[in-house]
Amino acid sequence: MRAFNYSASRYRRSSRQVCQVQARVTSADMAVVAVETIAAAALRARLRSHDKVDVRVTASGWDLLAGRIHGAKVEGRQWESPLGLTARVLEVEVDSVELDLPAVLSQQRILLRNVPLGSARVVFNAADFGAFLQHPLVTTAARTAVQGRPFLFDRTGVVIAPGGSQGSSGGCVLFSGTLLASGQRYQLSMRPTRGGRAAEVVATPIGPTRS
């Protein structure tokens, strides 16, 4: 009987330890889900419209509870920003991120303690690219785009021409605009270079100079 009591006592202690470990793991998993849910909700709140907003976090439970994650991925479809910037597809991946976890859990918002590095992929159709040309960041840069003189991009008339063969990166984007100093209209052709990591733009005068 004494041996039986010892075994039962040891079993109870082991069971408590297992339950404690499981509870800690569950708490860590819940923290991952909370961060993903809050981040997705914050993005949705900042968009005018969307079809899909998905956030995935890569983190160990213990690191996340300390406010650290190894990486994160955001996927979006049919996004439209409050300023009218649209995209068919948006994918962003970042490396190590440090979160202000108390703000995440108590204020339901994402605050970062570092500037993460990563990559992004954006898929535009012709209308999306036209909207991109009218975004304040682009129009501000265009004010001094041509030897310090302003260039005005057209929103409409964008054509996306695919490459000649499947998998080719030889397509181009055609768009237009006006050099305001002279009134001269230009057709612009943008083609990928360096395997798609950069772009080359060629401007060709079209039509007479406006007076």
NORRAWO-V649217 format. One record per residue. N is the residue number from 0. RES is the residue in three letters. SS is DSSP state (H for helix, E for strand, C for the rest). PHI is phi in radians with two decimals (* if undefined). NEAR is the number of other ideal C-beta (glycine too) atoms within 12 Angstrom. Layout:
N;RES;SS;PHI;NEAR
N;RES;SS;PHI;NEAR
This chain:
0;MET;C;*;7
1;ARG;H;-1.08;8
2;ALA;H;-1.10;9
3;PHE;H;-1.10;10
4;ASN;H;-1.08;11
5;TYR;H;-1.11;12
6;SER;H;-1.12;13
7;ALA;H;-1.13;14
8;SER;H;-1.10;14
9;ARG;H;-1.12;14
10;TYR;H;-1.12;14
11;ARG;H;-1.12;14
12;ARG;H;-1.11;14
13;SER;H;-1.10;14
14;SER;H;-1.12;14
15;ARG;H;-1.10;14
16;GLN;H;-1.12;14
17;VAL;H;-1.09;14
18;CYS;H;-1.08;14
19;GLN;H;-1.12;14
20;VAL;H;-1.10;15
21;GLN;H;-1.08;15
22;ALA;H;-1.12;15
23;ARG;H;-1.16;18
24;VAL;H;-1.10;19
25;THR;H;-1.07;15
26;SER;H;-1.08;19
27;ALA;H;-1.14;25
28;ASP;H;-1.08;21
29;MET;H;-1.11;18
30;ALA;H;-1.14;31
31;VAL;H;-1.07;31
32;VAL;H;-1.07;22
33;ALA;H;-1.10;28
34;VAL;H;-1.10;39
35;GLU;H;-1.08;30
36;THR;H;-1.17;23
37;ILE;H;-1.17;28
38;ALA;H;-1.10;34
39;ALA;H;-1.12;28
40;ALA;H;-1.13;21
41;ALA;H;-1.12;23
42;LEU;H;-1.15;26
43;ARG;H;-1.04;22
44;ALA;H;-1.15;16
45;ARG;C;-1.66;21
46;LEU;E;-1.81;27
47;ARG;E;-1.26;16
48;SER;E;-2.73;19
49;HIS;C;-2.94;26
50;ASP;C;-1.81;18
51;LYS;E;-2.62;21
52;VAL;E;-2.37;28
53;ASP;E;-2.33;25
54;VAL;E;-2.16;32
55;ARG;E;-2.20;24
56;VAL;E;-1.96;35
57;THR;E;-1.87;22
58;ALA;C;-2.84;29
59;SER;C;-1.39;19
60;GLY;H;-1.03;27
61;TRP;H;-1.22;18
62;ASP;H;-1.12;23
63;LEU;H;-1.14;32
64;LEU;H;-1.12;25
65;ALA;C;-1.61;18
66;GLY;C;1.55;25
67;ARG;E;-2.06;28
68;ILE;E;-2.25;37
69;HIS;C;-1.39;24
70;GLY;E;-3.14;24
71;ALA;E;-2.59;34
72;LYS;E;-2.31;27
73;VAL;E;-2.04;35
74;GLU;E;-2.15;28
75;GLY;E;-2.39;32
76;ARG;E;-2.36;21
77;GLN;E;0.96;23
78;TRP;E;-1.48;34
79;GLU;E;-2.40;24
80;SER;E;-1.48;24
81;PRO;C;-1.03;14
82;LEU;C;-1.60;18
83;GLY;C;1.52;21
84;LEU;C;-1.34;28
85;THR;E;-2.15;33
86;ALA;E;-2.71;32
87;ARG;E;-1.23;24
88;VAL;E;-2.42;23
89;LEU;E;-2.40;31
90;GLU;E;-2.28;25
91;VAL;E;-2.25;28
92;GLU;E;-2.19;23
93;VAL;E;-2.20;27
94;ASP;C;-1.51;19
95;SER;C;-0.92;23
96;VAL;E;-2.24;35
97;GLU;E;-1.95;25
98;LEU;E;-1.76;36
99;ASP;C;-1.50;21
100;LEU;H;-1.08;29
101;PRO;H;-1.00;16
102;ALA;H;-1.18;19
103;VAL;H;-1.09;32
104;LEU;H;-1.43;23
105;SER;H;-1.65;12
106;GLN;H;-1.82;14
107;GLN;C;0.99;18
108;ARG;C;-2.55;22
109;ILE;C;-1.70;33
110;LEU;C;-2.10;22
111;LEU;E;-1.76;23
112;ARG;C;-1.81;19
113;ASN;C;-2.54;16
114;VAL;C;-1.85;11
115;PRO;C;-1.30;24
116;LEU;C;-1.85;14
117;GLY;E;-3.06;18
118;SER;E;-2.43;16
119;ALA;E;-2.50;18
120;ARG;E;-2.30;18
121;VAL;E;-2.16;22
122;VAL;E;-1.96;21
123;PHE;C;-1.85;26
124;ASN;C;-1.69;19
125;ALA;H;-1.07;24
126;ALA;H;-1.13;24
127;ASP;H;-1.06;28
128;PHE;H;-1.16;33
129;GLY;H;-1.07;28
130;ALA;H;-1.16;30
131;PHE;H;-1.05;31
132;LEU;H;-1.14;33
133;GLN;C;-1.74;27
134;HIS;C;-1.18;24
135;PRO;H;-0.92;17
136;LEU;H;-1.12;14
137;VAL;H;-1.32;23
138;THR;H;-1.13;21
139;THR;H;-1.15;13
140;ALA;H;-1.13;16
141;ALA;H;-1.25;26
142;ARG;C;-1.13;18
143;THR;C;-2.24;14
144;ALA;C;-1.26;25
145;VAL;E;-1.98;23
146;GLN;C;0.87;10
147;GLY;C;1.45;12
148;ARG;E;-1.83;17
149;PRO;C;-1.36;21
150;PHE;E;-2.20;32
151;LEU;E;-1.89;27
152;PHE;E;-1.39;36
153;ASP;C;-1.43;25
154;ARG;C;-1.37;23
155;THR;C;-1.75;16
156;GLY;C;1.48;22
157;VAL;C;-1.31;29
158;VAL;E;-2.23;22
159;ILE;E;-1.84;23
160;ALA;E;-1.72;18
161;PRO;C;-1.25;16
162;GLY;C;-1.19;16
163;GLY;C;-1.34;11
164;SER;C;-2.38;9
165;GLN;C;-1.08;9
166;GLY;C;1.45;10
167;SER;C;-1.33;15
168;SER;C;-1.84;19
169;GLY;C;-1.59;18
170;GLY;C;-1.25;21
171;CYS;E;-2.62;26
172;VAL;E;-2.02;31
173;LEU;E;-1.84;26
174;PHE;E;-2.61;38
175;SER;E;-2.53;31
176;GLY;E;-3.10;34
177;THR;E;-2.26;28
178;LEU;E;-1.42;26
179;LEU;C;-1.13;22
180;ALA;C;-1.09;18
181;SER;C;-1.97;19
182;GLY;C;1.38;19
183;GLN;E;-1.27;24
184;ARG;E;-1.56;25
185;TYR;E;-2.33;30
186;GLN;E;-1.72;25
187;LEU;E;-1.96;33
188;SER;E;-2.14;24
189;MET;E;-1.94;27
190;ARG;E;-2.18;22
191;PRO;E;-1.26;21
192;THR;E;-2.32;15
193;ARG;H;0.92;10
194;GLY;H;1.17;10
195;GLY;H;1.59;16
196;ARG;C;-1.51;10
197;ALA;E;-2.59;12
198;ALA;E;-2.44;18
199;GLU;E;-2.07;17
200;VAL;E;-2.04;24
201;VAL;E;-2.02;17
202;ALA;E;-1.87;23
203;THR;E;-2.13;16
204;PRO;E;-1.07;19
205;ILE;E;-2.32;21
206;GLY;C;1.25;13
207;PRO;C;-1.29;10
208;THR;C;-1.24;15
209;ARG;C;-1.34;16
210;SER;C;-1.44;6
